[in-house]
Amino acid sequence: MSTETVPAGIDRRGFLAKGALAGAGALAGAGALETLVPSFAAAKSRGVTKGDLAILGAAEIAEALAVTTYTNIIRTAPFFGRLAADDQGYLRAAREEEMSHYLLEKSVTRKDSPFKRFFYPPKMFADAQTTLSVLVTLEDAFIAAYLVGVRRFSTPDLRVTAARIMGIESDHRTLARVVAPGVAAQDGGPIEKVTGIQGKAESVDPPNNNGYERTLGWTRISKAVNALLPFADRTAAAKAGFDTSKSFAFEPFRPTLPEPLGEFHSFVG
C-alpha cells in the first residue's frame, strides 16, 4: 500500500471546512448532474443552504471512507474468502450502496471528497475482530451523522433523503454483526462480541439489537467530523494509535445496486 497521506495537521474545524468547501459554489453554473441520479437535481431549485452543503460535504468524506473500507475488506482481509457466500454478498453489496450514496451527494456538491486516502487501526484488514469492530464503529458514526441531517437539513426532501440513507447504514451495521459468528476458526471465529463506537463489547446475538437507532447525542455535524478525523488526517490518526505507516486510497467506480426497485428514483422513492 502507498504511504502517501492526506495533509497533516488538520484540526476538526479545518476538516469540517474542507468538507463544506467540497460543496462551495456547487449550485452556480452547474451543468448536467450525474446521470445515475438525475432526480437529485431538484435540490437546486429548493435552495440548498451553506449548512446543507457542510453536511453533504462531510457525508461525502464518510462515504469515501466507507467505500475504501469495504473495498479493502473484500480485496485483502483473509477472513473474507472463508465467509459464507451470503455474507460475502452483503459486503459486496454494501460497497456498491456506499458508492451510490457518494455519487448522490456529489451530484449536489459538484465536488469530490477533499480526502482521498484513509488510515486505520493496526491489523485493520488482517484481524477479523478488529475489522468487524471498526466496521460497526463506522456504521454507528454514519447512522448518527445522517440523523444530524434529518435534524438539520433545511428542506423536507433532504431530510427524507438523509433518513433513507441512514436506513441503509443501519442495515450495514446489523449485517456486519451477522457476519461475526460466521468467521472461520482459523480467523479467530466464531466472533460473539463486537465493539462499536461507544466502546462497549456487545453480543452479536441478536444482531439487530437496537429498538431505536442511536443518535450518540450528536446534534451537529461537527460531532461526526470529530469521530471520523483519525481516519482521514495523519496527525489525528497518530494520536488515536492508528497505523500511519500506510494509507488506503479511495477508488471511485460506477456502482450497480442489487435491486432496481431500491435505487434512488426520486425524492418520493
VOZA-294327 format. One record per residue (C-alpha): residue number from 1; x, y, z. Coordinates in Angstrom, 3 decimals. Last residue first. Layout:
N
<atom><resi>NUM</resi><east>X</east><north>Y</north><up>Z</up></atom>
...
This chain:
269
<atom><resi>269</resi><east>-38.894</east><north>6.919</north><up>-3.861</up></atom>
<atom><resi>268</resi><east>-40.619</east><north>10.265</north><up>-3.274</up></atom>
<atom><resi>267</resi><east>-37.383</east><north>12.191</north><up>-3.648</up></atom>
<atom><resi>266</resi><east>-36.800</east><north>10.414</north><up>-6.941</up></atom>
<atom><resi>265</resi><east>-35.571</east><north>7.141</north><up>-8.430</up></atom>
<atom><resi>264</resi><east>-32.828</east><north>6.450</north><up>-5.908</up></atom>
<atom><resi>263</resi><east>-32.358</east><north>2.687</north><up>-6.421</up></atom>
<atom><resi>262</resi><east>-34.060</east><north>0.021</north><up>-4.317</up></atom>
<atom><resi>261</resi><east>-36.512</east><north>-1.085</north><up>-7.011</up></atom>
<atom><resi>260</resi><east>-33.530</east><north>-1.682</north><up>-9.308</up></atom>
<atom><resi>259</resi><east>-32.161</east><north>-4.355</north><up>-6.928</up></atom>
<atom><resi>258</resi><east>-28.525</east><north>-5.174</north><up>-6.163</up></atom>
<atom><resi>257</resi><east>-27.157</east><north>-1.704</north><up>-6.975</up></atom>
<atom><resi>256</resi><east>-24.508</east><north>-1.427</north><up>-9.658</up></atom>
<atom><resi>255</resi><east>-21.930</east><north>1.191</north><up>-8.786</up></atom>
<atom><resi>254</resi><east>-19.796</east><north>3.299</north><up>-11.105</up></atom>
<atom><resi>253</resi><east>-16.358</east><north>3.493</north><up>-9.515</up></atom>
<atom><resi>252</resi><east>-14.398</east><north>5.658</north><up>-7.103</up></atom>
<atom><resi>251</resi><east>-11.110</east><north>4.387</north><up>-5.651</up></atom>
<atom><resi>250</resi><east>-10.432</east><north>5.859</north><up>-2.213</up></atom>
<atom><resi>249</resi><east>-6.814</east><north>5.088</north><up>-1.459</up></atom>
<atom><resi>248</resi><east>-5.545</east><north>3.361</north><up>1.668</up></atom>
<atom><resi>247</resi><east>-2.799</east><north>4.811</north><up>3.837</up></atom>
<atom><resi>246</resi><east>0.304</east><north>3.210</north><up>5.253</up></atom>
<atom><resi>245</resi><east>2.829</east><north>3.829</north><up>8.014</up></atom>
<atom><resi>244</resi><east>0.223</east><north>5.814</north><up>9.951</up></atom>
<atom><resi>243</resi><east>-1.188</east><north>2.793</north><up>11.773</up></atom>
<atom><resi>242</resi><east>-3.766</east><north>4.233</north><up>14.149</up></atom>
<atom><resi>241</resi><east>-2.976</east><north>4.989</north><up>17.786</up></atom>
<atom><resi>240</resi><east>-5.556</east><north>7.774</north><up>18.055</up></atom>
<atom><resi>239</resi><east>-2.856</east><north>10.449</north><up>18.260</up></atom>
<atom><resi>238</resi><east>-1.239</east><north>9.010</north><up>15.129</up></atom>
<atom><resi>237</resi><east>-4.543</east><north>9.115</north><up>13.239</up></atom>
<atom><resi>236</resi><east>-5.127</east><north>12.718</north><up>14.333</up></atom>
<atom><resi>235</resi><east>-1.767</east><north>13.697</north><up>12.870</up></atom>
<atom><resi>234</resi><east>-2.296</east><north>11.688</north><up>9.683</up></atom>
<atom><resi>233</resi><east>-5.792</east><north>13.024</north><up>8.965</up></atom>
<atom><resi>232</resi><east>-8.554</east><north>10.984</north><up>7.341</up></atom>
<atom><resi>231</resi><east>-9.370</east><north>8.036</north><up>9.630</up></atom>
<atom><resi>230</resi><east>-8.445</east><north>9.989</north><up>12.754</up></atom>
<atom><resi>229</resi><east>-10.968</east><north>12.726</north><up>11.781</up></atom>
<atom><resi>228</resi><east>-14.008</east><north>10.433</north><up>11.605</up></atom>
<atom><resi>227</resi><east>-15.270</east><north>10.871</north><up>15.164</up></atom>
<atom><resi>226</resi><east>-14.558</east><north>14.610</north><up>15.305</up></atom>
<atom><resi>225</resi><east>-16.254</east><north>15.156</north><up>11.953</up></atom>
<atom><resi>224</resi><east>-19.298</east><north>13.268</north><up>13.185</up></atom>
<atom><resi>223</resi><east>-19.525</east><north>15.598</north><up>16.161</up></atom>
<atom><resi>222</resi><east>-19.025</east><north>18.623</north><up>13.889</up></atom>
<atom><resi>221</resi><east>-22.199</east><north>17.574</north><up>12.050</up></atom>
<atom><resi>220</resi><east>-24.342</east><north>18.960</north><up>14.860</up></atom>
<atom><resi>219</resi><east>-26.921</east><north>17.316</north><up>17.142</up></atom>
<atom><resi>218</resi><east>-24.907</east><north>14.260</north><up>18.133</up></atom>
<atom><resi>217</resi><east>-26.086</east><north>12.644</north><up>21.370</up></atom>
<atom><resi>216</resi><east>-24.895</east><north>9.272</north><up>20.111</up></atom>
<atom><resi>215</resi><east>-28.036</east><north>9.338</north><up>17.912</up></atom>
<atom><resi>214</resi><east>-28.544</east><north>5.617</north><up>18.426</up></atom>
<atom><resi>213</resi><east>-31.154</east><north>3.977</north><up>16.227</up></atom>
<atom><resi>212</resi><east>-34.167</east><north>2.700</north><up>18.111</up></atom>
<atom><resi>211</resi><east>-35.028</east><north>-0.825</north><up>19.239</up></atom>
<atom><resi>210</resi><east>-31.419</east><north>-1.741</north><up>18.572</up></atom>
<atom><resi>209</resi><east>-30.058</east><north>-5.288</north><up>18.909</up></atom>
<atom><resi>208</resi><east>-30.465</east><north>-6.479</north><up>15.333</up></atom>
<atom><resi>207</resi><east>-27.540</east><north>-8.934</north><up>15.533</up></atom>
<atom><resi>206</resi><east>-29.280</east><north>-10.914</north><up>18.282</up></atom>
<atom><resi>205</resi><east>-26.958</east><north>-12.378</north><up>19.474</up></atom>
<atom><resi>204</resi><east>-23.960</east><north>-10.335</north><up>18.337</up></atom>
<atom><resi>203</resi><east>-23.155</east><north>-9.594</north><up>21.971</up></atom>
<atom><resi>202</resi><east>-21.903</east><north>-6.076</north><up>22.614</up></atom>
<atom><resi>201</resi><east>-18.353</east><north>-5.085</north><up>23.575</up></atom>
<atom><resi>200</resi><east>-18.672</east><north>-1.492</north><up>24.765</up></atom>
<atom><resi>199</resi><east>-16.593</east><north>1.327</north><up>23.317</up></atom>
<atom><resi>198</resi><east>-19.471</east><north>3.545</north><up>22.243</up></atom>
<atom><resi>197</resi><east>-18.296</east><north>3.461</north><up>18.621</up></atom>
<atom><resi>196</resi><east>-18.809</east><north>-0.265</north><up>18.245</up></atom>
<atom><resi>195</resi><east>-17.310</east><north>-3.314</north><up>19.918</up></atom>
<atom><resi>194</resi><east>-18.305</east><north>-6.722</north><up>18.558</up></atom>
<atom><resi>193</resi><east>-18.983</east><north>-9.834</north><up>20.603</up></atom>
<atom><resi>192</resi><east>-19.506</east><north>-13.475</north><up>19.568</up></atom>
<atom><resi>191</resi><east>-16.812</east><north>-13.923</north><up>16.930</up></atom>
<atom><resi>190</resi><east>-16.792</east><north>-17.518</north><up>15.696</up></atom>
<atom><resi>189</resi><east>-14.105</east><north>-17.114</north><up>14.860</up></atom>
<atom><resi>188</resi><east>-10.438</east><north>-16.257</north><up>15.212</up></atom>
<atom><resi>187</resi><east>-9.574</east><north>-16.456</north><up>11.511</up></atom>
<atom><resi>186</resi><east>-8.676</east><north>-20.148</north><up>11.658</up></atom>
<atom><resi>185</resi><east>-11.986</east><north>-20.731</north><up>13.406</up></atom>
<atom><resi>184</resi><east>-13.933</east><north>-19.290</north><up>10.476</up></atom>
<atom><resi>183</resi><east>-15.938</east><north>-16.073</north><up>10.830</up></atom>
<atom><resi>182</resi><east>-19.643</east><north>-16.910</north><up>10.602</up></atom>
<atom><resi>181</resi><east>-20.390</east><north>-15.686</north><up>14.122</up></atom>
<atom><resi>180</resi><east>-19.250</east><north>-12.175</north><up>13.088</up></atom>
<atom><resi>179</resi><east>-21.100</east><north>-11.855</north><up>9.759</up></atom>
<atom><resi>178</resi><east>-24.468</east><north>-11.120</north><up>11.373</up></atom>
<atom><resi>177</resi><east>-22.857</east><north>-8.217</north><up>13.276</up></atom>
<atom><resi>176</resi><east>-21.742</east><north>-6.703</north><up>9.969</up></atom>
<atom><resi>175</resi><east>-25.308</east><north>-7.318</north><up>8.769</up></atom>
<atom><resi>174</resi><east>-26.734</east><north>-5.226</north><up>11.593</up></atom>
<atom><resi>173</resi><east>-24.427</east><north>-2.281</north><up>10.963</up></atom>
<atom><resi>172</resi><east>-24.960</east><north>-2.473</north><up>7.212</up></atom>
<atom><resi>171</resi><east>-28.739</east><north>-2.460</north><up>7.528</up></atom>
<atom><resi>170</resi><east>-28.439</east><north>0.612</north><up>9.755</up></atom>
<atom><resi>169</resi><east>-26.337</east><north>2.296</north><up>7.082</up></atom>
<atom><resi>168</resi><east>-29.174</east><north>1.521</north><up>4.655</up></atom>
<atom><resi>167</resi><east>-31.717</east><north>3.175</north><up>6.940</up></atom>
<atom><resi>166</resi><east>-29.456</east><north>6.211</north><up>7.293</up></atom>
<atom><resi>165</resi><east>-29.544</east><north>6.651</north><up>3.517</up></atom>
<atom><resi>164</resi><east>-33.334</east><north>6.855</north><up>3.543</up></atom>
<atom><resi>163</resi><east>-33.301</east><north>9.171</north><up>6.571</up></atom>
<atom><resi>162</resi><east>-30.876</east><north>11.525</north><up>4.828</up></atom>
<atom><resi>161</resi><east>-33.143</east><north>11.520</north><up>1.761</up></atom>
<atom><resi>160</resi><east>-36.112</east><north>12.361</north><up>3.997</up></atom>
<atom><resi>159</resi><east>-34.234</east><north>15.316</north><up>5.454</up></atom>
<atom><resi>158</resi><east>-33.099</east><north>16.499</north><up>2.033</up></atom>
<atom><resi>157</resi><east>-36.638</east><north>16.426</north><up>0.639</up></atom>
<atom><resi>156</resi><east>-38.075</east><north>18.031</north><up>3.784</up></atom>
<atom><resi>155</resi><east>-35.779</east><north>21.024</north><up>3.356</up></atom>
<atom><resi>154</resi><east>-33.184</east><north>22.813</north><up>5.509</up></atom>
<atom><resi>153</resi><east>-31.172</east><north>19.821</north><up>6.684</up></atom>
<atom><resi>152</resi><east>-30.517</east><north>19.931</north><up>10.436</up></atom>
<atom><resi>151</resi><east>-32.408</east><north>17.154</north><up>12.243</up></atom>
<atom><resi>150</resi><east>-32.559</east><north>14.561</north><up>9.480</up></atom>
<atom><resi>149</resi><east>-29.004</east><north>15.569</north><up>8.576</up></atom>
<atom><resi>148</resi><east>-27.928</east><north>15.012</north><up>12.168</up></atom>
<atom><resi>147</resi><east>-29.609</east><north>11.608</north><up>11.801</up></atom>
<atom><resi>146</resi><east>-27.289</east><north>11.083</north><up>8.859</up></atom>
<atom><resi>145</resi><east>-24.330</east><north>11.593</north><up>11.163</up></atom>
<atom><resi>144</resi><east>-25.703</east><north>9.217</north><up>13.813</up></atom>
<atom><resi>143</resi><east>-26.105</east><north>6.413</north><up>11.289</up></atom>
<atom><resi>142</resi><east>-22.686</east><north>7.100</north><up>9.756</up></atom>
<atom><resi>141</resi><east>-20.999</east><north>7.017</north><up>13.156</up></atom>
<atom><resi>140</resi><east>-22.568</east><north>3.679</north><up>14.127</up></atom>
<atom><resi>139</resi><east>-21.608</east><north>2.388</north><up>10.667</up></atom>
<atom><resi>138</resi><east>-18.022</east><north>3.402</north><up>11.329</up></atom>
<atom><resi>137</resi><east>-17.908</east><north>1.691</north><up>14.708</up></atom>
<atom><resi>136</resi><east>-19.536</east><north>-1.405</north><up>13.184</up></atom>
<atom><resi>135</resi><east>-16.755</east><north>-1.564</north><up>10.595</up></atom>
<atom><resi>134</resi><east>-14.094</east><north>-0.917</north><up>13.230</up></atom>
<atom><resi>133</resi><east>-15.404</east><north>-3.795</north><up>15.349</up></atom>
<atom><resi>132</resi><east>-15.703</east><north>-6.024</north><up>12.276</up></atom>
<atom><resi>131</resi><east>-12.159</east><north>-5.436</north><up>11.055</up></atom>
<atom><resi>130</resi><east>-10.584</east><north>-5.649</north><up>14.509</up></atom>
<atom><resi>129</resi><east>-12.235</east><north>-8.998</north><up>15.209</up></atom>
<atom><resi>128</resi><east>-11.334</east><north>-10.237</north><up>11.731</up></atom>
<atom><resi>127</resi><east>-7.615</east><north>-9.480</north><up>12.093</up></atom>
<atom><resi>126</resi><east>-5.560</east><north>-8.711</north><up>8.972</up></atom>
<atom><resi>125</resi><east>-7.628</east><north>-5.877</north><up>7.492</up></atom>
<atom><resi>124</resi><east>-7.436</east><north>-3.494</north><up>10.431</up></atom>
<atom><resi>123</resi><east>-4.333</east><north>-5.056</north><up>11.960</up></atom>
<atom><resi>122</resi><east>-3.281</east><north>-1.660</north><up>13.365</up></atom>
<atom><resi>121</resi><east>-6.034</east><north>0.985</north><up>13.411</up></atom>
<atom><resi>120</resi><east>-6.977</east><north>2.605</north><up>10.095</up></atom>
<atom><resi>119</resi><east>-5.851</east><north>5.453</north><up>7.855</up></atom>
<atom><resi>118</resi><east>-7.554</east><north>6.928</north><up>4.782</up></atom>
<atom><resi>117</resi><east>-6.669</east><north>8.411</north><up>1.416</up></atom>
<atom><resi>116</resi><east>-8.885</east><north>10.556</north><up>-0.843</up></atom>
<atom><resi>115</resi><east>-9.862</east><north>13.447</north><up>1.401</up></atom>
<atom><resi>114</resi><east>-11.247</east><north>16.509</north><up>-0.375</up></atom>
<atom><resi>113</resi><east>-14.259</east><north>14.402</north><up>-1.383</up></atom>
<atom><resi>112</resi><east>-15.131</east><north>15.202</north><up>-4.972</up></atom>
<atom><resi>111</resi><east>-17.047</east><north>18.338</north><up>-5.895</up></atom>
<atom><resi>110</resi><east>-20.354</east><north>19.029</north><up>-7.635</up></atom>
<atom><resi>109</resi><east>-21.892</east><north>19.468</north><up>-4.168</up></atom>
<atom><resi>108</resi><east>-25.327</east><north>18.373</north><up>-5.410</up></atom>
<atom><resi>107</resi><east>-24.482</east><north>15.402</north><up>-7.642</up></atom>
<atom><resi>106</resi><east>-21.628</east><north>14.665</north><up>-5.233</up></atom>
<atom><resi>105</resi><east>-24.199</east><north>13.663</north><up>-2.627</up></atom>
<atom><resi>104</resi><east>-25.818</east><north>11.127</north><up>-4.944</up></atom>
<atom><resi>103</resi><east>-22.409</east><north>9.940</north><up>-6.088</up></atom>
<atom><resi>102</resi><east>-21.321</east><north>9.195</north><up>-2.515</up></atom>
<atom><resi>101</resi><east>-24.578</east><north>7.418</north><up>-1.706</up></atom>
<atom><resi>100</resi><east>-24.130</east><north>5.189</north><up>-4.776</up></atom>
<atom><resi>99</resi><east>-20.596</east><north>4.375</north><up>-3.654</up></atom>
<atom><resi>98</resi><east>-21.936</east><north>3.353</north><up>-0.254</up></atom>
<atom><resi>97</resi><east>-24.509</east><north>1.101</north><up>-1.918</up></atom>
<atom><resi>96</resi><east>-21.966</east><north>-0.663</north><up>-4.143</up></atom>
<atom><resi>95</resi><east>-19.664</east><north>-1.355</north><up>-1.188</up></atom>
<atom><resi>94</resi><east>-22.610</east><north>-2.608</north><up>0.861</up></atom>
<atom><resi>93</resi><east>-23.477</east><north>-5.040</north><up>-1.941</up></atom>
<atom><resi>92</resi><east>-20.005</east><north>-6.597</north><up>-1.821</up></atom>
<atom><resi>91</resi><east>-20.100</east><north>-6.909</north><up>1.967</up></atom>
<atom><resi>90</resi><east>-23.580</east><north>-8.444</north><up>1.933</up></atom>
<atom><resi>89</resi><east>-22.594</east><north>-10.874</north><up>-0.827</up></atom>
<atom><resi>88</resi><east>-19.628</east><north>-12.135</north><up>1.178</up></atom>
<atom><resi>87</resi><east>-22.055</east><north>-12.900</north><up>3.981</up></atom>
<atom><resi>86</resi><east>-24.364</east><north>-14.669</north><up>1.517</up></atom>
<atom><resi>85</resi><east>-21.480</east><north>-16.765</north><up>0.151</up></atom>
<atom><resi>84</resi><east>-20.418</east><north>-17.960</north><up>3.594</up></atom>
<atom><resi>83</resi><east>-17.169</east><north>-16.444</north><up>4.812</up></atom>
<atom><resi>82</resi><east>-13.814</east><north>-18.094</north><up>4.086</up></atom>
<atom><resi>81</resi><east>-12.767</east><north>-15.623</north><up>1.407</up></atom>
<atom><resi>80</resi><east>-13.416</east><north>-12.669</north><up>3.714</up></atom>
<atom><resi>79</resi><east>-11.277</east><north>-13.982</north><up>6.578</up></atom>
<atom><resi>78</resi><east>-8.004</east><north>-13.104</north><up>4.858</up></atom>
<atom><resi>77</resi><east>-8.935</east><north>-9.400</north><up>4.506</up></atom>
<atom><resi>76</resi><east>-7.296</east><north>-8.041</north><up>1.325</up></atom>
<atom><resi>75</resi><east>-9.678</east><north>-7.440</north><up>-1.553</up></atom>
<atom><resi>74</resi><east>-13.114</east><north>-7.660</north><up>0.045</up></atom>
<atom><resi>73</resi><east>-12.102</east><north>-5.979</north><up>3.296</up></atom>
<atom><resi>72</resi><east>-10.125</east><north>-3.436</north><up>1.268</up></atom>
<atom><resi>71</resi><east>-13.078</east><north>-2.396</north><up>-0.855</up></atom>
<atom><resi>70</resi><east>-15.424</east><north>-2.304</north><up>2.147</up></atom>
<atom><resi>69</resi><east>-13.196</east><north>0.167</north><up>3.973</up></atom>
<atom><resi>68</resi><east>-12.477</east><north>2.333</north><up>0.945</up></atom>
<atom><resi>67</resi><east>-16.176</east><north>2.591</north><up>0.125</up></atom>
<atom><resi>66</resi><east>-16.942</east><north>3.563</north><up>3.728</up></atom>
<atom><resi>65</resi><east>-14.189</east><north>6.194</north><up>3.801</up></atom>
<atom><resi>64</resi><east>-15.493</east><north>7.728</north><up>0.569</up></atom>
<atom><resi>63</resi><east>-18.971</east><north>7.656</north><up>2.132</up></atom>
<atom><resi>62</resi><east>-17.754</east><north>9.498</north><up>5.220</up></atom>
<atom><resi>61</resi><east>-15.966</east><north>12.130</north><up>3.130</up></atom>
<atom><resi>60</resi><east>-19.120</east><north>12.607</north><up>1.060</up></atom>
<atom><resi>59</resi><east>-21.162</east><north>12.952</north><up>4.254</up></atom>
<atom><resi>58</resi><east>-18.891</east><north>15.775</north><up>5.444</up></atom>
<atom><resi>57</resi><east>-19.528</east><north>17.622</north><up>2.185</up></atom>
<atom><resi>56</resi><east>-23.263</east><north>16.944</north><up>2.398</up></atom>
<atom><resi>55</resi><east>-23.440</east><north>18.288</north><up>5.948</up></atom>
<atom><resi>54</resi><east>-21.490</east><north>21.426</north><up>5.030</up></atom>
<atom><resi>53</resi><east>-23.555</east><north>21.802</north><up>1.859</up></atom>
<atom><resi>52</resi><east>-26.794</east><north>21.780</north><up>3.847</up></atom>
<atom><resi>51</resi><east>-25.412</east><north>24.425</north><up>6.191</up></atom>
<atom><resi>50</resi><east>-24.414</east><north>26.561</north><up>3.231</up></atom>
<atom><resi>49</resi><east>-28.017</east><north>26.300</north><up>2.033</up></atom>
<atom><resi>48</resi><east>-29.649</east><north>24.324</north><up>-0.776</up></atom>
<atom><resi>47</resi><east>-32.498</east><north>26.412</north><up>-2.159</up></atom>
<atom><resi>46</resi><east>-35.242</east><north>24.166</north><up>-3.500</up></atom>
<atom><resi>45</resi><east>-34.434</east><north>24.693</north><up>-7.155</up></atom>
<atom><resi>44</resi><east>-31.059</east><north>23.028</north><up>-6.835</up></atom>
<atom><resi>43</resi><east>-32.414</east><north>20.092</north><up>-4.830</up></atom>
<atom><resi>42</resi><east>-34.408</east><north>19.045</north><up>-7.891</up></atom>
<atom><resi>41</resi><east>-31.106</east><north>17.957</north><up>-9.409</up></atom>
<atom><resi>40</resi><east>-31.466</east><north>14.877</north><up>-7.202</up></atom>
<atom><resi>39</resi><east>-33.677</east><north>13.464</north><up>-9.954</up></atom>
<atom><resi>38</resi><east>-30.667</east><north>12.977</north><up>-12.205</up></atom>
<atom><resi>37</resi><east>-29.100</east><north>10.269</north><up>-10.001</up></atom>
<atom><resi>36</resi><east>-27.024</east><north>7.970</north><up>-12.204</up></atom>
<atom><resi>35</resi><east>-26.854</east><north>10.594</north><up>-14.931</up></atom>
<atom><resi>34</resi><east>-24.563</east><north>12.601</north><up>-12.640</up></atom>
<atom><resi>33</resi><east>-25.709</east><north>16.203</north><up>-12.914</up></atom>
<atom><resi>32</resi><east>-25.825</east><north>18.193</north><up>-16.135</up></atom>
<atom><resi>31</resi><east>-24.189</east><north>21.572</north><up>-15.785</up></atom>
<atom><resi>30</resi><east>-23.664</east><north>23.581</north><up>-12.615</up></atom>
<atom><resi>29</resi><east>-23.478</east><north>27.321</north><up>-13.181</up></atom>
<atom><resi>28</resi><east>-23.672</east><north>28.160</north><up>-9.514</up></atom>
<atom><resi>27</resi><east>-25.020</east><north>25.262</north><up>-7.499</up></atom>
<atom><resi>26</resi><east>-21.757</east><north>23.895</north><up>-6.211</up></atom>
<atom><resi>25</resi><east>-20.306</east><north>27.235</north><up>-5.220</up></atom>
<atom><resi>24</resi><east>-18.978</east><north>25.688</north><up>-2.054</up></atom>
<atom><resi>23</resi><east>-19.833</east><north>21.990</north><up>-1.854</up></atom>
<atom><resi>22</resi><east>-16.408</east><north>20.487</north><up>-1.267</up></atom>
<atom><resi>21</resi><east>-15.719</east><north>23.655</north><up>0.662</up></atom>
<atom><resi>20</resi><east>-18.014</east><north>22.333</north><up>3.391</up></atom>
<atom><resi>19</resi><east>-15.978</east><north>19.158</north><up>3.761</up></atom>
<atom><resi>18</resi><east>-12.770</east><north>21.178</north><up>3.794</up></atom>
<atom><resi>17</resi><east>-14.248</east><north>23.417</north><up>6.474</up></atom>
<atom><resi>16</resi><east>-15.226</east><north>20.400</north><up>8.564</up></atom>
<atom><resi>15</resi><east>-11.669</east><north>19.095</north><up>8.462</up></atom>
<atom><resi>14</resi><east>-10.280</east><north>22.532</north><up>9.240</up></atom>
<atom><resi>13</resi><east>-12.557</east><north>22.855</north><up>12.251</up></atom>
<atom><resi>12</resi><east>-11.555</east><north>19.430</north><up>13.482</up></atom>
<atom><resi>11</resi><east>-7.852</east><north>20.116</north><up>13.075</up></atom>
<atom><resi>10</resi><east>-5.724</east><north>19.498</north><up>10.006</up></atom>
<atom><resi>9</resi><east>-2.083</east><north>18.989</north><up>10.927</up></atom>
<atom><resi>8</resi><east>-1.021</east><north>16.714</north><up>8.113</up></atom>
<atom><resi>7</resi><east>-2.204</east><north>16.812</north><up>4.519</up></atom>
<atom><resi>6</resi><east>-3.555</east><north>13.446</north><up>3.331</up></atom>
<atom><resi>5</resi><east>-1.034</east><north>10.693</north><up>3.100</up></atom>
<atom><resi>4</resi><east>1.072</east><north>8.827</north><up>0.545</up></atom>
<atom><resi>3</resi><east>2.442</east><north>5.674</north><up>2.141</up></atom>
<atom><resi>2</resi><east>1.166</east><north>3.533</north><up>-0.704</up></atom>
<atom><resi>1</resi><east>0.000</east><north>0.000</north><up>0.000</up></atom>
